[in-house]
Amino acid sequence: MAGGWGARSICGPFRRISGVAVIAATVLMIGWGYLQPRAGLGGHAVESDAVLGKRPPFGAETFIHFYLGCRAALSGGNAYHPEDTLGPSEYAYRPLFHPPPSLLPFLAISQLDFRCATWINVAVNVVLLAVSGWFWGGVVSGTRRNWAACVLCACSWVLWLPCLNLLGTGQCSAWALLGVSAWLAYQSRGMPTVAGALLVAVLVKPHIAAVAVAFSLGYGCGMRRTRTVWAFAFCALVWCAITTCFVAEAWGDFLDFVRSSRPSSVQAATLAALASRALGGGFAAFWYGAWICAGLWGFVAGWTLGRRHLVSDDTHSGNGLACGLAMVCAVGLVLVPHAYSYDFVLLLPAFWTALTALVLQHRVPQALALLTWLTLSVVWFAAKVQSVDGETGLWWIPWVGLLITAQSIPLVSAPILYKRNPAGC
């Protein structure tokens, strides 16, 4: 049962944590969050109007970084200091910290009117979330696609409330989710070249999906499908080459920007940000080392699972791959040094697997797993309203999500779902 092995082998070390620990951690962290002063629903630290100026409209709080950066770069200016080229903006904006490949999807719409470009970006994010959900529903539901699971996953992202933060700020995290989801869909169909090519979408926001990418490439090597690795490498080079053709100077500007400043991670929704604030900036070096080790673990886990699927004859290996990848996405999110609420979309794969499990087998354990995810979604919203000093107070959301994933993923594994329904539908 390779599908089940994939879920058990990756979740094993985490599953020993009991459900009582999940509940206790959730209650303690909610209580801690409610003791903090209110700061509103902004995506970043709340500052005075004198500092921020006019607040950007819905869908533009961080999209304005990409919009103005692309306009400045296409005008021959500095994408990381667009005010030098474009002058003062109607809306206040913060510096762009993303590398040049992140600009490529926004180059075309940056030439449109700002409000028009903002709504186009919102629509694109909706499509990316829906397509990603469709992919996950199709893979987890087994060898015969369950259309109800696909449709529900494509629409249910609205129940995971951090997605609303993604749409409201106009961030690009959904591109990373799409890359991982598309790789899963086509890898499970035996199309490794296409899978590797589509995985390149993670370059729009590479750091939040780095561990998942390592897992994907390791799985390709373990399955002796190195075409997925070569396809990813080739498409990544093409992506960077196209970016260079349009904004060649952005690479130098980005390096200068990195040397002269550092991203403010003290307000991020990560444990690294909380620890850096408490223990000092030197702790960041240790955390980056842990993140790199997580990437190595992801590659080894993917390679091991790929080897297992290579030597087995399991029609549900796609289900095991989906369960393993969902777990890896959760692990990568808790260890990434810099992330915000809109990056919590990387927990959607675990949410979708729980939803698909309930569709395939109407039983109490699967229902409780989905209910736990919905509860965490509501708790995030309540904690977001109570957050202070940016989103540091939300660092515990990914960790609770990881614990829930470790508890619920085994309920989605193939031996359980398909024990009475070998067709997988």
Protein Blocks (a to p, Z undefined) as FASTA:
>chain_A
ZZlmmmmmmmmmmmmpcfklmmmmmmmmmmmmmmpccebjafbdcddfklnmpaddehil
mmmmmmmmmmmmmnopafklmmlmnopafbdcdddfbdfklmmmmmmmmmmcfklmmmmm
mmmmmmmmmmmmmmmmmmmnojbdcfklmmmmmmmmmmmmmlmmmmmnopaklmmmmmmm
mmmmmmmnopaklmmmmmmmmmmmmmlmmmmmmmmmmmmmmnopaklmmmmmmmmmmmmm
mmmmmmmmlmmmmmmmmmmpccdfklcccfklmmmmmnojklmmmmmmmmmmmmmmmmmm
mmmmmmmmmmpccfklmmmmmmmmmmmmmmmmmmpmbdcfklmmmmmmmmmmmmmmmmmm
ccfklmmmmmmmmmmmmmmmmmmmmpgehjllmmmmmmmmmmmmmmmmmmmgmklmmmmm
mnoZZ
